[in-house]
Amino acid sequence: MKANKNEGSMASNEARILKIEVNHINSALLRIEKKLDMLESDMKHRFDKIESSTSLGFRDLHNRLWSNFLWLMTMIIGLAGLLAHAQHWI
């Protein structure tokens, strides 16, 4: 069966449309990839900033806990000494 003249032009039009769509899809995928790369670098920067601030916060909290522990031990030893002196144990 012979191809009609219009059928040949429709095939070439479809091929052109297909090329245009493929180019559009490729460019859209490249834009999406660039946006994802920018988002990834931005998130890494934010997480690094959060990590540095929390490490400082944990260090401060750790120092404060040790300070409170030392004050508590000093108070317990002082009260034990006061109790021992009041009971004439020492």
Backbone as a chain_set.jsonl record, in Angstrom:
{"seq": "MKANKNEGSMASNEARILKIEVNHINSALLRIEKKLDMLESDMKHRFDKIESSTSLGFRDLHNRLWSNFLWLMTMIIGLAGLLAHAQHWI", "coords": {"N": [[0.838, -1.161, 0.0], [0.545, 2.21, -0.815], [2.011, 5.09, 0.607], [0.23, 7.894, 1.568], [0.411, 11.352, 0.478], [-0.107, 13.204, 2.505], [0.222, 11.64, 4.747], [2.981, 11.228, 4.921], [3.915, 13.82, 5.444], [2.697, 14.213, 7.875], [4.025, 12.375, 9.44], [6.579, 13.478, 9.389], [6.011, 15.877, 10.646], [5.245, 14.9, 13.124], [7.668, 13.853, 13.912], [9.174, 16.187, 14.101], [7.766, 17.492, 16.13], [8.2, 15.641, 18.15], [10.999, 15.913, 18.466], [11.109, 18.547, 19.388], [9.667, 18.295, 21.785], [11.324, 16.491, 23.149], [13.657, 18.037, 23.416], [12.599, 20.073, 24.995], [11.887, 18.62, 27.299], [14.437, 17.719, 28.069], [15.694, 20.19, 28.66], [14.055, 21.035, 30.734], [14.578, 19.042, 32.624], [17.28, 19.561, 33.102], [17.092, 22.111, 34.276], [15.673, 21.416, 36.58], [17.567, 19.751, 37.78], [19.636, 21.592, 38.286], [18.322, 23.258, 40.121], [17.889, 21.435, 42.199], [20.542, 20.864, 42.886], [21.331, 23.393, 43.829], [19.562, 23.586, 45.981], [20.456, 21.433, 47.527], [23.081, 22.247, 48.185], [22.454, 24.511, 49.656], [21.021, 23.384, 51.772], [23.039, 21.81, 52.933], [24.73, 23.843, 53.82], [23.058, 25.083, 55.688], [22.656, 22.957, 57.523], [25.278, 22.607, 58.407], [25.652, 25.035, 59.725], [23.719, 24.796, 61.752], [24.716, 22.55, 63.056], [27.165, 23.501, 64.053], [26.276, 25.46, 65.829], [24.763, 23.93, 67.634], [26.724, 22.248, 68.675], [28.251, 24.036, 70.128], [26.31, 24.767, 71.973], [25.856, 22.321, 73.302], [28.372, 21.937, 74.432], [28.464, 24.089, 76.209], [26.295, 23.399, 77.835], [27.282, 20.984, 78.87], [29.493, 21.914, 80.366], [28.107, 23.452, 82.229], [26.614, 21.484, 83.546], [28.675, 19.993, 84.773], [29.649, 21.956, 86.48], [27.401, 22.373, 88.145], [27.267, 19.801, 89.267], [29.667, 19.712, 90.715], [29.199, 21.777, 92.569], [27.043, 20.633, 93.941], [28.252, 18.334, 95.072], [30.095, 19.583, 96.76], [28.312, 20.878, 98.48], [27.032, 18.662, 99.672], [29.183, 17.416, 100.972], [29.879, 19.492, 102.685], [27.507, 19.717, 104.241], [27.539, 17.181, 105.402], [29.848, 17.383, 106.929], [29.064, 19.457, 108.66], [26.926, 18.182, 109.993], [28.327, 16.068, 111.159], [29.972, 17.516, 112.865], [28.03, 18.709, 114.495], [26.954, 16.487, 115.776], [29.044, 15.722, 117.25], [30.921, 13.972, 116.167], [33.25, 14.515, 115.046]], "CA": [[0.0, 0.0, 0.0], [1.358, 3.402, -0.949], [1.774, 6.126, 1.61], [-0.406, 9.099, 1.064], [1.276, 12.515, 0.618], [-0.36, 13.798, 3.814], [0.751, 10.771, 5.787], [4.417, 11.499, 5.009], [4.117, 15.104, 6.108], [2.287, 14.051, 9.268], [5.11, 11.676, 10.108], [7.678, 14.424, 9.588], [5.551, 16.807, 11.684], [5.329, 14.201, 14.399], [9.092, 13.759, 14.244], [9.578, 17.523, 14.555], [7.148, 17.706, 17.444], [8.915, 14.768, 19.067], [12.294, 16.539, 18.75], [10.857, 19.726, 20.222], [9.294, 17.825, 23.114], [12.516, 15.912, 23.788], [14.507, 19.16, 23.808], [11.945, 20.743, 26.12], [12.025, 17.748, 28.464], [15.842, 17.77, 28.485], [15.975, 21.477, 29.295], [13.343, 21.048, 32.016], [15.33, 18.182, 33.543], [18.501, 20.277, 33.484], [16.7, 23.147, 35.239], [15.345, 20.745, 37.842], [18.825, 19.283, 38.369], [20.322, 22.769, 38.836], [17.606, 23.688, 41.326], [18.166, 20.452, 43.249], [21.92, 21.081, 43.325], [21.33, 24.588, 44.658], [18.873, 23.252, 47.22], [21.335, 20.547, 48.298], [24.17, 23.04, 48.765], [21.853, 25.376, 50.669], [20.705, 22.559, 52.949], [24.312, 21.467, 53.579], [25.183, 25.048, 54.528], [22.199, 25.265, 56.868], [22.942, 21.906, 58.498], [26.578, 22.905, 59.005], [25.456, 26.127, 60.664], [22.99, 24.251, 62.899], [25.623, 21.646, 63.768], [28.149, 24.286, 64.806], [25.61, 26.126, 66.95], [24.372, 22.948, 68.649], [27.91, 21.74, 69.369], [28.571, 25.043, 71.136], [25.284, 24.667, 73.009], [26.104, 21.119, 74.093], [29.576, 22.16, 75.223], [28.069, 24.973, 77.302], [25.468, 22.605, 78.735], [28.163, 20.03, 79.54], [30.236, 22.657, 81.388], [27.176, 23.842, 83.28], [26.299, 20.292, 84.321], [29.812, 19.7, 85.638], [29.674, 22.98, 87.519], [26.331, 22.052, 89.1], [27.643, 18.587, 89.974], [30.702, 20.053, 91.701], [28.55, 22.526, 93.65], [26.247, 19.681, 94.695], [29.156, 17.514, 95.876], [30.616, 20.46, 97.811], [27.243, 21.084, 99.453], [26.822, 17.415, 100.412], [30.321, 17.237, 101.886], [29.755, 20.525, 103.728], [26.431, 19.347, 105.17], [27.998, 16.017, 106.164], [30.786, 17.905, 107.928], [28.277, 20.183, 109.664], [26.207, 17.177, 110.76], [29.311, 15.352, 111.977], [30.398, 18.415, 113.939], [26.903, 18.889, 115.417], [26.762, 15.24, 116.515], [30.314, 15.525, 117.944], [31.634, 12.843, 115.608], [34.607, 14.99, 114.758]], "C": [[0.891, 1.234, 0.0], [0.993, 4.411, 0.134], [1.203, 7.355, 0.94], [0.548, 10.278, 1.276], [1.113, 13.153, 1.992], [0.216, 12.942, 4.943], [2.247, 11.0, 5.973], [4.694, 12.798, 5.736], [3.709, 15.022, 7.583], [3.381, 13.35, 10.062], [6.268, 12.634, 10.365], [7.285, 15.469, 10.637], [5.637, 16.168, 13.059], [6.778, 14.07, 14.847], [9.603, 15.11, 14.747], [9.027, 17.81, 15.946], [7.863, 16.87, 18.497], [10.271, 15.36, 19.442], [12.126, 17.737, 19.666], [10.51, 19.305, 21.648], [10.489, 17.244, 23.865], [13.452, 17.015, 24.256], [13.92, 19.89, 25.019], [12.087, 19.917, 27.4], [13.459, 17.764, 28.977], [16.169, 19.072, 29.198], [15.266, 21.574, 30.65], [14.075, 20.192, 33.045], [16.625, 18.846, 33.993], [18.196, 21.384, 34.492], [16.386, 22.534, 36.596], [16.62, 20.284, 38.541], [19.605, 20.452, 38.981], [19.654, 23.233, 40.121], [17.858, 22.73, 42.48], [19.587, 20.588, 43.776], [22.022, 22.305, 44.223], [20.671, 24.318, 46.001], [19.749, 22.381, 48.114], [22.467, 21.341, 48.948], [23.643, 23.973, 49.852], [21.542, 24.588, 51.94], [21.978, 22.136, 53.679], [24.824, 22.64, 54.396], [24.367, 25.26, 55.795], [22.482, 24.218, 57.932], [24.296, 22.126, 59.166], [26.46, 24.012, 60.042], [24.741, 25.64, 61.921], [23.904, 23.365, 63.728], [26.633, 22.426, 64.604], [27.493, 24.975, 66.0], [25.189, 25.127, 68.028], [25.585, 22.39, 69.365], [28.36, 22.736, 70.43], [27.575, 24.98, 72.286], [25.494, 23.455, 73.895], [27.346, 21.279, 74.958], [29.254, 23.045, 76.427], [27.226, 24.22, 78.322], [26.314, 21.616, 79.522], [28.951, 20.728, 80.66], [29.333, 23.062, 82.542], [26.797, 22.648, 84.159], [27.44, 19.917, 85.258], [29.889, 20.707, 86.776], [28.609, 22.701, 88.571], [26.664, 20.803, 89.902], [28.68, 18.886, 91.054], [30.122, 20.847, 92.861], [27.729, 21.592, 94.538], [27.128, 18.821, 95.595], [29.733, 18.329, 97.034], [29.574, 20.68, 98.897], [27.02, 19.829, 100.296], [27.951, 17.195, 101.415], [30.259, 18.257, 103.02], [28.666, 20.186, 104.737], [26.817, 18.128, 106.002], [28.976, 16.453, 107.25], [30.065, 18.644, 109.036], [27.525, 19.217, 110.563], [27.166, 16.416, 111.672], [29.786, 16.225, 113.134], [29.282, 18.608, 114.96], [26.685, 17.654, 116.274], [28.028, 14.86, 117.307], [31.012, 14.256, 117.47], [33.055, 13.233, 115.255], [34.941, 16.155, 115.656]], "O": [[1.878, 1.293, 0.733], [-0.168, 4.559, 0.515], [1.656, 7.781, -0.123], [1.406, 10.221, 2.157], [2.096, 13.599, 2.584], [0.645, 13.466, 5.971], [2.729, 10.964, 7.105], [5.61, 12.87, 6.555], [4.303, 15.683, 8.434], [3.633, 13.691, 11.218], [6.872, 12.606, 11.438], [8.126, 15.9, 11.427], [6.046, 16.802, 14.031], [7.074, 14.167, 16.039], [10.372, 15.169, 15.706], [9.736, 18.306, 16.822], [8.103, 17.339, 19.61], [10.658, 15.318, 20.61], [12.9, 17.927, 20.605], [11.006, 19.893, 22.608], [10.65, 17.474, 25.064], [13.985, 16.948, 25.364], [14.64, 20.273, 25.941], [12.376, 20.464, 28.464], [13.681, 17.818, 30.186], [16.845, 19.065, 30.227], [15.814, 22.13, 31.601], [14.18, 20.576, 34.21], [17.022, 18.705, 35.149], [18.945, 21.579, 35.449], [16.782, 23.065, 37.634], [16.74, 20.411, 39.759], [20.17, 20.321, 40.066], [20.33, 23.563, 41.095], [18.023, 23.165, 43.62], [19.82, 20.445, 44.976], [22.704, 22.278, 45.247], [21.158, 24.766, 47.039], [19.779, 22.574, 49.329], [22.779, 21.136, 50.121], [24.316, 24.198, 50.857], [21.774, 25.07, 53.049], [22.001, 22.103, 54.91], [25.294, 22.468, 55.521], [24.916, 25.579, 56.85], [22.544, 24.543, 59.117], [24.448, 21.863, 60.359], [27.082, 23.95, 61.103], [25.11, 26.022, 63.032], [23.876, 23.415, 64.957], [26.921, 22.05, 65.74], [28.096, 25.063, 67.069], [25.251, 25.444, 69.215], [25.5, 22.081, 70.554], [28.8, 22.339, 71.509], [27.957, 25.124, 73.447], [25.33, 23.542, 75.112], [27.374, 20.809, 76.096], [29.718, 22.78, 77.536], [27.413, 24.379, 79.529], [26.089, 21.427, 80.717], [29.062, 20.2, 81.766], [29.744, 23.021, 83.701], [26.675, 22.785, 85.376], [27.202, 19.561, 86.412], [30.168, 20.336, 87.916], [28.887, 22.785, 89.768], [26.374, 20.745, 91.097], [28.586, 18.379, 92.171], [30.5, 20.626, 94.012], [27.723, 21.747, 95.759], [26.79, 18.599, 96.757], [29.847, 17.83, 98.153], [29.894, 20.671, 100.085], [26.837, 19.926, 101.509], [27.708, 16.834, 102.566], [30.548, 17.934, 104.172], [28.861, 20.343, 105.942], [26.463, 18.045, 107.178], [28.931, 15.942, 108.369], [30.398, 18.491, 110.212], [27.488, 19.411, 111.778], [26.844, 16.151, 112.83], [29.98, 15.738, 114.247], [29.548, 18.666, 116.16], [26.258, 17.785, 117.422], [28.074, 13.811, 117.95], [31.624, 13.545, 118.267], [33.947, 12.389, 115.177], [36.041, 16.703, 115.574]]}, "num_chains": 1, "name": "protein.A"}
